Structures are given as structure tokens and as C-alpha cells.
Amino acid sequence: MPTEDIYTPVIANHNQEKEPLQLVPQEIGRAFLFLITLSLVGLTFIPAYLFLALILFSSYIRNKYDFLIQFTILCGSYGFYRESVAFPFKWMDIALALSAITILLYRRNKEQNKLLLFTLGYMGALFIFALMSEESMKIQIRRMREYWGIIYFMVPMLVFVKEDFDIKLFFRKFLTYAYIIAIFYIIDSFVLGGNILVPATLSWNGLHSTYYRFYCQIGSFPRKYPPGLFLLALCIFPVVRFYTLRTKQIVIFSLALIACRTMSVIGGIIITIMSFTGNFKKLLKYLCLFAVLFAAGYYIDGKLDGQLRIQQFVDQFTSLQNANDVEKLAEFGSGRMAQIIPKLELLFSENRQYIGLGFLHDQKTTIGKYIITNEFYSDISQSEELATGVEVTQVQTILDIGIIGLLLQTFYFLAVYFWVLRPMPYSISYLMTFVALSLFGVGGFAGIISHYGLLLLGLNVGVILLADKQRDKNEDCEPDT
């Protein structure tokens, strides 16, 4: 067994000093091999499917940490492949099925039973909201299952059912995968100007690269969409509590965020880090550093004709102050308000603001009154759309299950922390991940109503449960004194 896998499980100690993040070459090699194979799957290289299966099998036999991380990334795709193209099924459905089987077979303790009771109650409430919709359950369930992703916390418990677990080792490996993905983003955006290493994060006029035909434009500095960087939400805790990033590592992660140029993701990470530093001096230092960098970025963005999208972000708020009509308001949020306004108008006109319209499907729903013409779209060909599908996950939740549903959802996720996880070691990592993903959702990315975010949040919950189980095991093994 490799030397880095020999460990003494970490016991919670919030006062322990952080250590520099030292990435282990063997771990880097395993992570790179898996991620480049997943890139080849996204590029439709058929032999890569066999390589992928062999890697997963090998990881499951040799190193459960790698397998768990790899399986999570595979289930979420995270920009590596297009889910409607690469496989004839959705891996998230496989994850849900495994979770359901584990519920039936896994021997749970009192806290785990309480968590499962909360979760099944939440999922049952979603069914009740769906029953109140005019849409058929057969169609609604296609979207409703996106809300179920939190149950993924059962998968880590299944993978480590007979294994010791070291949370610090897990997070080091997870940071390794996130670090390599960040490098992939940098190469794709700054060097290749295309969609090669993270293929499903960019398309050139609807064209996607394949292994035999690359669509790229060297030197064009294209914006790459951020799904691959959603993993950073789970990296905040180890960076705040366990590890100090080296200068090179900070530069890599920062450049990857610049490559995605998504303010909700960048802001979500920064706000979460500042919110959980627990040190006023550090917070003040971070605020000053952020102010200086933001001001410099705003100036540089002006010289680059707005390629960094910082000036566009600021100008939106400036224009909002002067907005005196609905059309001006519709331009706010990169046009997101143009999506939202007519759909909320329909929601209120149907008097369903408290219970929502149900889990409407953008391709399957055919109820006539839910097909609207959006007058705020400049492209007339796209003005007819379904009264759902907005790029703010909190508003999307209201459209799906109403204001009551949004309150219930918020209660559930906070209850998981305050009434189940809080006494456990490292439970604060759940709160950090939840806050970061929720902030991502303001821009329509990840959030807590899609498998992109819920896979990571469920993984985090599972890791906390495993760390608690390991603590109990260690305490039982200690000799009486």
C-alpha cells in the first residue's frame, strides 16, 4: 500500500495549526489519469469508456478515497461530458439508486436515523407539492429528482462501510482533483482557447470538440462556464481549517476563476471564506485585499474591453439605481430579470405563489397556459418559452414549489445542521458548503436544487458522518484509565 495511505485518523481539534498543502505525486498521477480519461469521454473517444471502467474498478479495490471522489465527479459530469450525449442514462440516477439500496441495508445509529427521517420527510413534502400541480407526476418526476440529490450522503457511508476514514486525507485528495481541474481550465482558456480538457464548459456557436476535431482559437481567451469549479465549494473548509495554500496554488485557483468569469461563483467563494474565518483581523485583511483586487480588476477590465466582466457587473447596479420602468429592470443580472419577471407574473396571476406551478419540464410540459411569450427577449425566435427555467435557483424554487416550499427547503437544510450534524466533528464544513452553493445559485449555477450542488453537499454530509463514526470507533478502542 502506498505510504500516503498509511495514516492515523484525525480527531477534531479546531485549534490545531494549519499546514502547507503538500500535493503527493502519486495522488496527482491518479487524479490526472482519471480526469484526462473523463475528458476523452467528453470528446467521444470510445476506448476511454473502457479506461474509465478500469480506473474506477482499480480505485475501488486499492483506494476508496479516490473511488468516492471519482464516482462523485462522474455522477455530476462537472463540465467533462454532456450528460445527454456521453451515456444512455444519467449517472445521478445510479447514485440515487445506490443511496436507496444503502438506506435499506446500512445499519444506522441514532443521529443517522434522525438525518434520514428529516430527509425522507423533505422528499415527501416535495411529492405533496407535486400533487397540487396540474402537471402529471410522470413528467414532474423528471425534474423533481434533481431535488433528491442530498440523499447522496448514503454513498460515502456505503463505500467506507468496512473501512477506517481520515477526513484530512480525504480533503487533501479532493483538493488534488480540484487543483488539476483548475489547471485544465487555465490551459483550455488561456492557452488553447477552446473546449478540450473540460469539453462541456464551452461551445463555439453550438459546436463541441471531439477527439478528432478540436474547436479552439488560440489567444481568444474565451469564457469557460464554471461547472468544473463547483468542486471549490467543498474545498473551502480544508483551506480554512486544515491547509495553507502555497503561492503557486493560490495563483492556479485564482486564474481558473478568472477563466470562468462568473461573479456568483467567485463571489460565493470569497464571501464564504470571509464569513467563516472566525478572526476579525483576518476578515479586515481579506476585505482590504478584495477591495484592492476588485478595483484593479475593474481598471484592467476597462483596458480589455470588458472581457473580465467586472465592469458589466458593476454597471448593472448603476443602471438599476436609475431604473424607472420594467424594461430597465429586465436588463439587470445579465438579463436574468428578463427571465424572471413574466414568469413570476404568471405565478401570481394563477394565485399559486405559495405552492408553485410544480416541477414543469422544459421539453415535456405541454399545458397551454404555462407556455408564455417573453416580451423582454430581443431574439423573437426564443421569446416563446415555458413558464419555468430561470437562472436564479432561489426564484426557480419559488416557481416550482412556491414561497412555502422555499421556506420549507431552507428549514430542512438548516435543520440538518442545527439538529443533526452540529455536535459532530467538522460539521461546520456542511455550513460552509451550503452557503457557497447557495451563493452560486444566485447566478443560476449549482445551488441546492440540482445534482451539481447536491452531490457535493451530500458528499460533505457523508464525510461528516464518517468522521463522527471514526471518532466513536477510536474512543471505543482507547483503554480505560
C-alpha positions, -999 to +999 in steps of 0.1 A: +000+000+000+014+035-009+029+054+021+005+083+018-024+059+025-010+048+059-025+072+085-038+078+119-074+091+116-077+127+126-097+137+157-114+171+157-092+199+171-103+233+159-072+249+175-047+228+155-023+247+133-027+245+096+000+230+075+010+239+039-009+219+013+016+193+000+002+175-030+016+140-032+029+130-067+012+096-066-021+112-058-016+137-086-010+109-110-041+090-101-063+121-102-048+133-136-053+098-151-090+098-141-097+134-152-080+131-186-099+099-192-131+117-184-121+145-208-116+119-235-151+105-227-164+141-233-145+142-266-164+110-276-132+088-277-148+053-274-118+035-259-119+060-230-151+042-217-131+011-211-102+030-195-128+048-172-143+015-161-108+001-153-098+031-134-129+031-113-125-006-106-089-002-096-097+027-073-124+008-056-101-021-049-070-001-040-081+033-026-117+041-015-109+078-012-101+081-049-131+060-059-155+081-039-142+113-054-141+099-089-176+085-087-189+118-075-173+137-104-186+111-128-221+114-115-221+152-117-202+154-150-189+189-138-182+201-173-163+170-185-190+155-207-225+163-219-249+141-200-274+138-228-247+126-252-220+106-234-241+079-217-276+064-224-285+070-188-278+096-161-252+087-136-270+107-110-299+082-112-273+054-105-262+074-074-299+078-063-304+041-067-273+032-047-284+056-020-319+039-018-303+005-016-279+017+012-309+030+032-323-005+033-291-023+041-270+001+062-270-002+100-275+033+112-271+050+146-295+074+162-281+105+146-281+089+111-317+078+116-327+113+126-310+127+094-327+101+073-361+109+089-356+146+081-345+139+045-374+115+038-398+140+053-384+167+030-387+144-001-423+135+009-432+172+011-419+177-024-443+150-036-472+168-019-463+200-038-461+180-070-496+165-063-510+200-061-497+209-096-518+205-128-489+187-144-488+149-144-465+132-119-449+112-147-435+144-162-428+162-129-406+134-115-380+140-143-372+173-126-382+166-090-354+140-088-329+169-091-341+179-056-333+145-042-296+147-046-289+153-009-296+116-003-262+110-018-248+111+017-256+074+019-230+066-008-199+076+012-212+055+041-216+026+017-181+029+002-165+031+037-188+006+054-158-016+064-130+010+062-113+034+085-118+070+074-094+100+077-112+133+069-080+152+064-067+127+039-100+128+021-098+166+018-062+165+006-071+142-022-102+162-030-081+194-032-058+175-056-086+168-080-098+204-078-063+216-084-059+196-116-093+207-128-082+243-122-051+237-144-074+222-171-094+254-171-063+276-174-050+256-203-083+255-221-090+292-217-056+309-217-036+286-239-059+266-263-088+290-263-113+261-266-131+232-250-106+203-250-096+194-214-130+203-199-151+198-231-186+206-218-178+241-205-178+259-238-191+256-273-182+275-304-216+285-319-231+252-307-201+232-319-185+208-294-149+194-297-144+157-304-111+137-302-108+141-340-119+177-343-110+204-319-128+238-319-105+263-304-090+297-311-056+302-295-053+336-279-090+343-278-093+340-240-129+326-241-151+324-210-154+288-198-186+280-178-179+270-142-193+235-136-158+221-130-151+247-104-182+239-083-159+215-065-143+245-049-173+248-026-162+217-008-126+230-007-133+260+014-134+241+047-100+223+044-084+256+033-099+274+063-092+247+089-065+222+076-043+236+050-025+268+039-023+272+002+011+279-013+015+309-036+015+288-067-016+270-057-034+303-050-024+316-084-037+284-101-071+286-084-074+323-090-066+320-127-091+292-131-118+315-115-108+343-139-111+318-168-148+312-158-155+349-151-187+340-132-193+365-104-217+344-084-191+316-082-162+339-075-182+360-050-197+329-034-162+315-026-149+349-014-179+356+008-179+321+023-142+323+032-146+357+048-178+347+067-161+317+083-126+330+091-136+335+128-109+362+131-118+399+128-082+409+118-082+383+091-116+394+079-104+430+077-073+419+058-094+399+034-118+428+029-090+453+021-073+428-002-106+421-020-112+458-024-078+464-039-081+435-063-116+444-073-106+480-081-075+468-100-097+443-119-122+470-128-094+491-143-079+462-162-113+451-174-117+486-190-084+481-209-096+447-221-129+459-234-149+442-207-135+406-211-133+401-174-170+411-170-162+432-139-174+465-153-205+448-166-212+435-131-208+470-116-227+488-143-257+466-137-262+480-102-256+515-115-283+511-141-306+496-115-305+528-095-318+547-125-343+520-135-378+536-136-396+511-157-399+473-161-378+472-193-348+487-175-353+463-146-353+434-170-317+442-180-305+436-145-285+405-137-272+399-172-308+396-184-318+372-157-346+396-146-360+394-181-364+356-175-379+361-141-405+390-144-431+374-168-428+340-150-435+355-116-463+375-131-479+342-143-473+326-110-491+354-091-519+356-117-526+319-112-526+326-074-500+298-069-473+320-054-474+299-022-474+264-037-457+269-071-465+256-105-450+222-099-419+207-115-425+217-151-403+202-177-389+224-204-394+198-231-422+175-218-447+200-204-475+209-229-501+227-207-510+257-228-513+283-201-477+276-190-463+285-224-456+322-224-443+348-248-415+367-231-416+403-245-383+412-229-362+389-251-346+407-281-344+374-300-380+369-312-373+333-322-367+324-285-395+345-270-419+316-266-409+295-236-422+275-207-430+295-175-401+280-156-363+277-160-347+308-146-311+314-138-316+321-101-321+289-081-340+306-053-365+320-077-367+287-095-376+271-062-405+295-058-417+287-093-415+250-086-429+248-050-438+283-041-429+306-012-440+279+013-417+254-004-388+278-003-392+283+034-396+245+039-365+239+019-345+264+039-358+249+072-347+214+061-311+223+052-307+244+083-323+217+105-298+192+091-270+213+106-286+225+139-304+193+149-283+166+134-247+175+124-238+203+148-224+181+176-202+162+152-166+169+144-161+191+113-199+198+110-190+234+101-179+222+067-215+214+059-225+250+067-196+264+045-205+242+016-242+250+019-236+288+020-212+286-010-235+266-031-265+288-022-245+319-034-235+300-066-273+296-071-279+333-073-263+332-107-281+300-117-252+277-111-252+246-088-273+257-059-293+233-038-319+222-063-296+205-088-274+174-088-244+197-094-247+212-059-265+185-040-239+158-049-213+179-033-234+188-003-245+151+001-208+140-002-200+166+026-227+152+049-214+117+043-179+127+051-190+143+084-209+112+093-179+090+086-156+113+107-181+110+136-182+072+132-144+071+132-142+092+164-166+068+181-146+039+169-113+054+182-129+062+216-142+026+219-107+013+212-090+035+239-080+016+270-097+026+303-075+045+327 
